[in-house]
Amino acid sequence: MPLKALEPGVQLQALSNGPTLAFKDMAMQLLGNLFEYELGRRGETLNILGATSGDTGSAAEHAMRGKKGVSVFMLSPFGRMSPFQQAQMFSLQDANIHNLSVEGVFDDCQDIVKAVSNDLAFKRKWRIGTVNSINWARLLAQVVYYFAGYFQATSSNEQRVAFTVPSGNFGNVCAGHVARMMGLPIARLVVATNENDVLDEFFRTGTYRVRGSAETHETSSPSMDISKASNFERFVFDLLGRDGARTRELFGAGLQRDGSFTLGDAEKARIAGFGFVSGRSTHADRLATIRDTDARFGVVIDTHTADGLKVAREHLLPGVPMIVLETALPIKFAETIEEALGRKPAPPPALADLESRQRRFTKMPADVAAVKAFIEQNAPAP
């Protein structure tokens, strides 16, 4: 997880050196080995159900492929991932990997996962588990990123740092929130969004307003094309003093009835005490940031990291190092990199033929019953 210095006070933390070239790999590889070990110890099996907007799915599948006792059923929005991301998932031929391409957006996929998980009878019968960042173990593994970045950027325990995190599902930045609650001297946690700016709107106004499928933009940083952030409820619970009743009021009746909720003035005032600020980046911003970073520093960054770097510069604190968490390597979003720089990034040699490999996936409607039926037909007998 080395740091790469850019301009004074701003550094990138390299987190994308795993098998799928994304920040989720390190935590996911740990989770895959833990699952196989514990299932083998117990003599049990597990059917993992997940939703992905791009990186989670491939990281999970490459961590679980061939693992004994584990099957993966991964939902992704049809036609809304980059060609490289699709190929990373759909080219896997392992018998325990099942890709379900859902006619809808990521939020539809995530809603299906939650609905299946909330059906306790089905969940118990078919031994359903998760690897999305709603899985607490994966979130805890990502807390390590922040300690690793802090120790590299500082020379004494009295120093503070700030982190900027490109965020859609609020998982990685929630790990930063946990690290701060554990005592890591984090001065600021900067949430960077793309045009799907639900989280930026919340941190600026105190209003959380989810978008429907028609309002969810398809962008050049597709892993953040999310309007319902799963881990956000965890943060709000802490923000409200771990008041379960108030949290249920906001995320239950309020959100389901109105599609939004607004914090009271006293509740909103607590956000600053948790160190959170936010910002938004657009396609034009991404192109400009990618060009600037390449021209000035000779570093090519991916589209999500560009969102993070653009927003980071808006929230610098004097004397406090700003660490931008890298999201993925640029090859995963080659079309936008070529638009920005006029050239395609080079893939790692082992993945040079990835997009030409045979693909295996099942297209299906955004329907809970259809997904349940597929699991019943393809999972090992309970």
GUDOLUM-855992 format. One record per residue (C-alpha): residue in one letter; x, y, z. Coordinates in steps of 0.05 Angstrom, whole numbers, padded with zeros to 5 digits, always signed. Each point is the difference from the previous one (the first is absolute). Layout:
BEGIN
aXYZ
...
REM end
This chain:
BEGIN
m+00000+00000+00000
p+00056+00049-00017
l-00011+00076-00004
k+00018+00039-00063
a+00011+00075+00010
l-00032+00049-00049
e-00001+00074+00016
p+00021+00022+00070
g-00046-00029+00052
v-00037-00048-00047
q+00016-00074-00008
l-00033-00059-00034
q-00004-00066+00039
a+00009-00058-00047
l-00054-00052+00015
s-00010-00032-00068
n+00054-00052-00006
g-00044-00062+00010
p-00025-00050-00052
t-00056+00045-00025
l+00038+00066+00005
a-00048+00031+00050
f+00004+00024+00073
k-00048-00054+00022
d+00048-00057-00016
m+00041+00000+00063
a-00060-00004+00047
m-00036-00049-00046
q+00058-00048-00006
l+00002-00004+00076
l-00075-00013+00002
g+00005-00056-00051
n+00052-00037+00040
l-00038+00010+00065
f-00064-00028-00031
e+00035-00062-00027
y+00036-00013+00066
e-00060+00008+00045
l-00048-00037-00046
g+00049-00058-00004
r+00008+00000+00076
r-00076-00003+00009
g-00013-00047-00058
e-00050+00050-00029
t-00014+00036-00066
l-00017+00072-00016
n-00036+00034-00059
i+00025+00071-00007
l-00049+00049-00029
g+00028+00068-00021
a-00014+00062-00041
t+00053+00039-00039
s+00006+00064-00039
g+00067-00024-00026
d+00057-00014+00048
t-00032-00039+00058
g-00024-00056-00046
s+00066-00014-00033
a+00039+00006+00065
a-00048-00048+00035
e-00002-00050-00056
h+00076-00002-00007
a+00006-00008+00075
m-00052-00057+00003
r+00013-00037-00066
g+00016-00073+00013
k-00009+00008+00075
k-00028-00063+00032
g-00070+00005+00029
v-00014+00069-00032
s-00045+00019-00058
v-00007+00072-00025
f-00063+00031-00030
m+00019+00071-00022
l-00051+00050-00026
s+00023+00057-00046
p-00038+00052-00040
f-00004-00022-00073
g+00042+00044-00046
r+00022+00049+00055
m+00070-00025+00015
s+00062+00015-00040
p+00020-00053-00052
f+00061-00018+00042
q-00041-00008+00064
q-00051-00044-00037
a+00055-00043-00028
q+00033-00009+00068
m-00065-00030+00026
f-00032-00034-00059
s+00063-00034-00025
l+00005-00043+00062
q-00019-00072-00016
d+00004-00028+00071
a-00060-00043+00017
n-00012+00036+00067
i-00006+00069-00033
h-00068+00024-00027
n-00008+00069-00032
l-00070+00028-00003
s-00006+00061-00046
v-00062+00038+00024
e-00042+00045-00044
g+00005+00063+00043
v+00050+00042+00039
f+00045-00019+00058
d-00052+00021+00051
d-00048-00052-00029
c+00053-00053+00010
q+00014+00023+00071
d-00075+00001+00016
i-00006-00072-00023
v+00059-00022+00044
k-00031+00034+00060
a-00069-00030-00014
v+00028-00070-00005
s+00041+00010+00063
n-00061+00025+00037
d-00038-00064-00017
l+00027-00038+00059
a-00032-00066-00018
f+00031+00001-00070
k+00066+00026+00027
r+00006-00055+00051
k-00021-00056-00047
w+00049+00020-00054
r+00055+00025+00046
i+00004+00070-00031
g+00059+00045+00018
t+00027+00066-00026
v+00066+00030-00021
n-00022+00070-00016
s+00024+00053+00049
i-00064-00014+00039
n+00042-00059+00025
w+00033+00026+00063
a+00062-00043-00007
r+00017+00032-00067
l-00010+00069+00029
l+00047-00016+00057
a+00054-00025-00047
q-00002+00067-00036
v+00012+00038+00065
v+00073-00023-00009
y+00006+00046-00061
y-00006+00061+00044
f+00050-00021+00052
a+00050-00018-00056
g-00009+00067-00033
y+00005+00038+00066
f+00065-00033+00022
q+00033+00014-00068
a-00021+00074-00001
t+00020+00018+00071
s+00060-00003+00046
s-00033+00008+00068
n-00066-00017+00035
e-00016+00074+00008
q-00009+00010-00075
r-00066-00004-00035
v-00019-00018-00072
a-00060+00006-00045
f-00027-00052-00048
t-00041+00010-00063
v-00040-00060-00022
p-00039-00008-00066
s-00065-00027+00026
g-00064-00031-00026
n-00021-00053+00050
f+00034+00034+00059
g+00039-00063+00017
n+00072+00023-00006
v-00011+00067+00033
c-00041-00035+00055
a+00063-00040+00014
g+00036+00067+00008
h-00055+00022+00048
v+00013-00064+00041
a+00075+00014+00000
r-00013+00070+00026
m-00047-00026+00054
m+00056-00048+00020
g+00045+00060+00013
l+00038+00010-00065
p+00015+00075-00004
i-00041+00015-00062
a-00015+00075-00008
r-00047-00008-00059
l-00036-00055-00038
v-00017+00029-00069
v-00056-00035-00038
a+00008+00008-00075
t-00060-00016-00044
n-00013+00004-00074
e-00064+00026-00032
n-00038-00048+00044
d+00009+00048+00058
v-00048-00027+00054
l+00055-00002+00052
d+00028+00068-00018
e-00070+00030+00006
f-00007-00031+00069
f+00066+00026+00028
r-00014+00069-00028
t-00074+00006+00020
g-00018-00054+00050
t-00051-00029-00049
y+00007-00072-00025
r-00041-00009-00063
v+00005-00065-00039
r-00009+00001-00075
g-00041-00048-00042
s+00027-00039-00060
a-00018+00056-00048
e+00039+00051+00042
t+00063-00042+00008
h+00051+00026-00050
e+00043-00047-00042
t+00069+00030+00008
s+00073-00011-00018
s+00014-00019+00073
p-00053-00056+00000
s+00019-00033+00066
m-00030+00061+00034
d-00065+00001-00039
i-00038-00015+00064
s-00056+00038+00036
k-00013-00046+00059
a+00064-00007+00040
s-00004-00064+00042
n+00051+00021+00053
f-00028+00070+00009
e-00050-00025+00052
r+00059-00024+00042
f+00030+00070+00001
v-00067+00035+00014
f-00010-00048+00059
d+00065+00026+00030
l-00016+00071-00019
l-00065-00005+00040
g+00035-00025+00062
r-00016-00073-00018
d-00074+00015+00009
g-00032-00061-00032
a-00071+00027+00004
r+00018+00065-00035
t+00040-00037-00053
r-00060-00045-00014
e-00044+00061-00004
l+00043+00032-00053
f+00017-00062-00042
g-00065-00036+00012
a-00064+00039-00004
g+00031+00066-00021
l+00042-00025-00058
q-00051-00051-00024
r-00058+00049+00004
d+00033+00063-00028
g+00062-00026-00036
s+00042+00047+00043
f+00013+00025+00070
t+00030+00063+00030
l+00040+00004+00064
g-00020+00049+00053
d+00046+00060+00011
a+00034-00030+00061
e+00010-00066-00036
k+00029+00034-00062
a+00048+00040+00044
r+00032-00066+00023
i+00026-00015-00071
a+00059+00048+00008
g+00019-00035+00065
f+00007-00065-00038
g+00049+00033-00048
f-00042-00009-00063
v-00003+00047-00060
s-00016-00015-00072
g+00003+00021-00073
r-00023-00018-00069
s+00035-00014-00066
t-00026-00003-00071
h+00023-00032-00065
a+00034+00064-00021
d+00035+00004+00068
r+00024-00072-00008
l+00030+00013-00068
a+00034+00064+00024
t+00029-00034+00062
i+00025-00060-00039
r+00035+00046-00050
d+00029+00044+00054
t+00027-00058+00041
d+00032-00032-00060
a+00030+00066-00025
r+00028+00024+00066
f+00019-00064+00035
g+00004-00054-00054
v-00053-00040+00038
v-00062-00029-00034
i-00059-00008+00047
d-00067-00033-00010
t-00066+00038-00004
h-00021-00011+00073
t+00068+00019+00027
a-00006+00063-00043
d-00066+00016+00035
g+00036-00008+00067
l+00059+00044-00019
k-00044+00055-00027
v-00041+00003+00064
a+00061-00008+00045
r+00029+00065-00026
e-00063+00036+00024
h+00010-00022+00072
l+00074+00007+00016
l+00020+00020+00070
p+00066+00038+00013
g+00053-00047+00026
v-00044-00062-00005
p+00019-00052-00052
m-00057-00019-00047
i-00001-00073-00021
v-00044-00018-00060
l-00019-00073+00000
e+00011-00031-00068
t-00060-00038-00026
a+00025-00040-00060
l+00052-00002-00054
p-00016+00041-00062
i-00005-00060-00048
k-00068-00016+00030
f-00028+00064-00031
a+00041+00003-00063
e-00051+00037-00043
t-00001+00061+00046
i+00076-00001+00008
e+00006+00000-00076
e-00049+00058-00004
a+00041+00039+00050
l+00070-00016-00024
g-00007-00023-00072
r+00030-00068+00017
k-00023-00064+00034
p+00033-00023+00064
a+00039-00064-00006
p-00030-00061+00035
p+00042-00046+00043
p+00030-00053-00046
a-00041-00056+00033
l-00064+00037-00018
a+00018+00022-00071
d-00052-00047-00032
l-00053+00008+00054
e-00054+00034-00041
s+00004-00054-00054
r-00011-00059+00047
q-00063-00042-00002
r-00055+00027+00046
r-00051-00035+00043
f-00059+00037+00033
t-00075-00002+00006
k-00044+00060-00017
m-00063+00008+00043
p-00052+00052+00021
a+00006+00040+00064
d-00044-00049+00037
v+00011-00031+00068
a-00039-00063-00017
a+00042-00012-00062
v+00065+00006+00039
k-00026-00047+00054
a-00020-00051-00054
f+00069+00004-00031
i+00033-00013+00067
e-00046-00060+00013
q+00018-00029-00068
n+00075+00011+00004
a+00021-00002+00073
p+00023-00065+00033
a-00057-00036+00032
p-00013+00025+00071
REM end
